[in-house]
Amino acid sequence: MTASARGWRVSYHRGAEYEIRKCAELFNPSNESLLSVGRRRRSRRFVVVDENFHRLHSGAIRRYFADNEVDVRIVSVPAGEPNKSVEAYVSLLDALDQFPIDRRDEPIIAIGGGVITDLTGFVAGTYRRGVPHIRVPTTLMGYVDASVGIKTGVNLRGHKNRVGAFTPPARVLLDRSFLATLPRRHILNGVCEVFKLAVISDLALFEKLEAHGPDCIAAHFQDEPGLWILDRSIQRMLDELQLNLFEDELARKMDFGHTFSYGLETCADSQCLHGEAVLIDVLVSSTLAQSRGLLKRSELDRIVRLAFALDIIPPLHSLDPPALWESLLERTRHRNGWQRVPLPHGIGKCTFVNDVQQDEVRTSCVELMALSRV
Amino acid sequence: MTASARGWRVSYHRGAEYEIRKCAELFNPSNESLLSVGRRRRSRRFVVVDENFHRLHSGAIRRYFADNEVDVRIVSVPAGEPNKSVEAYVSLLDALDQFPIDRRDEPIIAIGGGVITDLTGFVAGTYRRGVPHIRVPTTLMGYVDASVGIKTGVNLRGHKNRVGAFTPPARVLLDRSFLATLPRRHILNGVCEVFKLAVISDLALFEKLEAHGPDCIAAHFQDEPGLWILDRSIQRMLDELQLNLFEDELARKMDFGHTFSYGLETCADSQCLHGEAVLIDVLVSSTLAQSRGLLKRSELDRIVRLAFALDIIPPLHSLDPPALWESLLERTRHRNGWQRVPLPHGIGKCTFVNDVQQDEVRTSCVELMALSRV
């Protein structure tokens, strides 16, 4: 801090780290992972669990804490975008405040998909100006995407993640076995993010998806290639996030898939999941990239072919070019006045453009609808 | 980031700085201070103003932005603890979301006392996971305390600052002339924090208050000693905050005055202001410190005498020892299981204790009530 006649300048530096740990049998009472952060003896844990997951595992979770003599309050929260709301945030804060925890030693535990970990992470990041939290993703989307970074948040009147914080978790615990019982649609939802990652940043991952993707999906990623794909996806995601965790740089490769159909899943009556909205964007962006000469025709065909093979192509007949354009305008505000649209420049490579025209978006939609009927 | 067979470790470092700038004639259209952060041309500003201040200055504020050709949305918010609520937070988020600003270049401006800057700071800290904000304190409490640090937040069901964030402002603009029209009770409210600062950390400031305090109060700090006291208070506050901005260390001198009557002002039907609650705590803590031999009898008398001279002694007949004890228990959770009570060890010096007993609190209250009747 420096002082002068004019006033003062306050400066600060801050660093920290967190661990993403793979583990198995998370609810086996002898597995210490869930209690590996904070105080164990005479302590309490506030646990937020996805309603569906809770239905299957409530007994095991309760037994885990009972056997470890930890006083637990379990709150079951319905998943789904409409529940990732400011109202759910306030209601969770109220529940937490009625189960007082120490500020540093009794981390909140979030068990669920992206909706649950984003919502709970935001509660943890703001209760008493921040208490630690642990994330346990139970969906593929959570496993490869939502849980590994530091973004938390909720939707505001259908505007996706409009309110939130950068809240590093104390720890992320990955138990791949949870994916085994996931409904197929939710497996595919996560595959869309893996697909996005491959197209924009990793040709080897793309090729692995071509070779093993359908089998991995059938095996719910419990097989060897599935493990490789999961590890690789997290590794690539972290490669991108690491140097830009707080989004000081607004041109972000990982925003690929999040420009033209941003928040499609939060519209009232939307039947869409987040990954499905991302996939629409990936296809529109790739078509647009091809028309600009950034992708060869054969590369675009290869991308569409893989999407078909993975069975992740959503219904495209209702693509709405004006809505896609509106989405770009909103993202431009989020990217501080510049479009900064990530486009694939060859499969696995990225470039950014700032001059997308409304006409181009419309043409890309028409072309994509033709392509997807092939 | 490091990877192993077990998982990944993600680490990060982050630094920044902000300026606290003294200025005059803030709303003179040729004064660039209010537009010194962010884009000036073809830009927008979302401005949150204390209702009382707005009544006096709405014309000047509007003219300022009009003359500078900045598109402005002014939201007037009532001050007072009951308005520092989660509901007010959500309502302000909604208003902001209807006046879209760019994420980095169009800072939110908060003009008001601690309630307004804490509330608006929290909105800014969480809208789009953080947009920049500027603070313009208009009360003495805001000037020497609320606006200079990085804490933002709102009350939850009467629990003071239970939800919030550490949100460094982009800039703090101090215009001392705003204090000239403040009601006397709000001047005294801020004086309580200055008094606290003096007792726990600054004998010279204490002596200056003894010599000039009553005159400064009468002059609403528009005089020379008033300027000295304001500058000194901010300097001392920053000395303390600088190395512990994010409260990594939970034993904090600045928590003096915030242990036994924590959040008294947020109780339903409370007639208390924040500074008044702090003052009660300062007096209880000092009495307790004297009974432990940390303060001499003469020092305690000197503290009480100055409080009388400054006319800041609140009604003490209703001191409620069980409520003070409950407050300590709650603060102990906030301080992660240890009391960490700051007590004066001689005037201007601080020590921390962890073994305050309920009996001691009761005795101190009785003794204080006797003292204050002298």
Interface residues (C-beta under 8 A of the other chain):
Chain A: M1 A3 R6 G7 W8 R9 V10 S11 Y12 H13 R14 G15 A16 E17 Y18 E19 I20 R21 K22 V86 V90 L93 D94 D97 P100 I101 D102 R103 R104 D105 F122 G125 T126 Y127 R128 R129 G130 V148 K151 G153 L156 R157 H159 N161 R162 V163 G164 A165 F166 P168 L174 I234 Q235 L238 D239 L241 Q242 L245 F246 E247 L250 E330 R333 H334 R335 N336 G337
Chain B: M1 A3 R6 G7 W8 R9 V10 S11 Y12 H13 R14 G15 A16 E17 Y18 E19 I20 R21 K22 R39 V86 V90 L93 D94 D97 P100 I101 D102 R103 R104 D105 F122 G125 T126 Y127 R128 R129 G130 V148 K151 G153 L156 R157 H159 N161 R162 V163 G164 A165 F166 P168 L174 I234 Q235 L238 D239 L241 Q242 L245 F246 E247 L250 E330 R333 H334 R335 N336 G337
